[in-house]
Amino acid sequence: MFGIVINKQGYKIEFVALNEDDTVQFYELKDNEQVIKKDWNVANVMIKPKWNFDTLIWEETATQEEIAEYNNNIMSAL
């Protein structure tokens, strides 16, 4: 099982593996951090994912410029 550590604003901090009892492996949660298990695979392909506490969905918060730069870096690496 996997999850995403978020800060109190909902921004992704770290992608983590979870034990069978849902405890985080190899990462110590800091104050005001929590793990979101829902749709981790959706958030993991976003550039700047943010968890929306009202709608309970991940939102992409990267600007068009950041997305273009990210895509250019990916293409340059190929």
C-alpha positions as CSV (number, residue, x, y, z in Angstrom):
1,M,0.0,0.0,0.0
2,F,1.1,3.5,-0.7
3,G,0.3,7.0,0.4
4,I,1.2,10.7,0.1
5,V,2.4,12.7,3.1
6,I,0.8,16.2,3.0
7,N,1.3,19.3,5.1
8,K,-1.5,21.2,6.8
9,Q,-2.2,23.2,3.6
10,G,-2.6,19.9,1.6
11,Y,0.6,20.1,-0.5
12,K,2.4,16.8,-1.2
13,I,5.6,16.4,0.9
14,E,6.6,12.8,0.1
15,F,5.4,9.6,-1.6
16,V,5.6,6.8,1.0
17,A,5.1,3.1,1.4
18,L,2.8,1.9,4.1
19,N,2.9,-1.2,6.3
20,E,0.0,-3.6,6.5
21,D,-1.2,-1.6,9.6
22,D,-1.0,1.7,7.6
23,T,2.0,3.0,9.4
24,V,4.5,4.8,7.3
25,Q,7.7,3.1,6.3
26,F,11.1,4.9,6.3
27,Y,9.6,8.3,7.0
28,E,8.8,10.0,10.3
29,L,5.7,12.2,10.2
30,K,6.3,15.8,11.4
31,D,3.8,18.0,13.2
32,N,0.9,19.0,11.0
33,E,1.6,16.2,8.5
34,Q,-0.7,13.4,7.6
35,V,-1.0,10.6,5.1
36,I,-3.6,10.5,2.3
37,K,-4.1,7.0,0.8
38,K,-6.9,7.9,-1.6
39,D,-5.9,8.2,-5.2
40,W,-2.2,8.3,-4.4
41,N,-1.6,7.2,-8.0
42,V,-3.4,10.3,-9.3
43,A,-1.3,12.6,-7.1
44,N,1.9,10.8,-7.9
45,V,1.8,11.9,-11.6
46,M,1.1,15.5,-10.8
47,I,3.8,18.1,-10.7
48,K,2.5,20.1,-7.7
49,P,-0.4,18.1,-6.2
50,K,-2.6,19.5,-3.4
51,W,-5.2,17.6,-1.4
52,N,-8.5,19.5,-1.3
53,F,-9.9,18.9,2.2
54,D,-13.4,19.9,1.1
55,T,-13.8,17.8,-2.1
56,L,-11.4,15.1,-1.0
57,I,-9.7,15.0,-4.4
58,W,-6.2,15.9,-5.6
59,E,-5.7,19.1,-7.6
60,E,-2.8,20.1,-9.8
61,T,-1.5,23.5,-8.7
62,A,1.4,23.8,-11.1
63,T,1.1,26.8,-13.5
64,Q,1.2,26.3,-17.2
65,E,4.7,27.5,-17.2
66,E,5.8,25.0,-14.6
67,I,4.1,22.2,-16.5
68,A,5.8,23.3,-19.8
69,E,9.2,23.4,-18.0
70,Y,8.6,20.0,-16.5
71,N,7.7,18.5,-19.9
72,N,10.7,20.1,-21.5
73,N,13.0,18.6,-18.8
74,I,11.5,15.2,-19.4
75,M,12.0,15.4,-23.2
76,S,15.6,16.6,-22.7
77,A,16.3,13.6,-20.6
78,L,15.2,11.1,-23.3
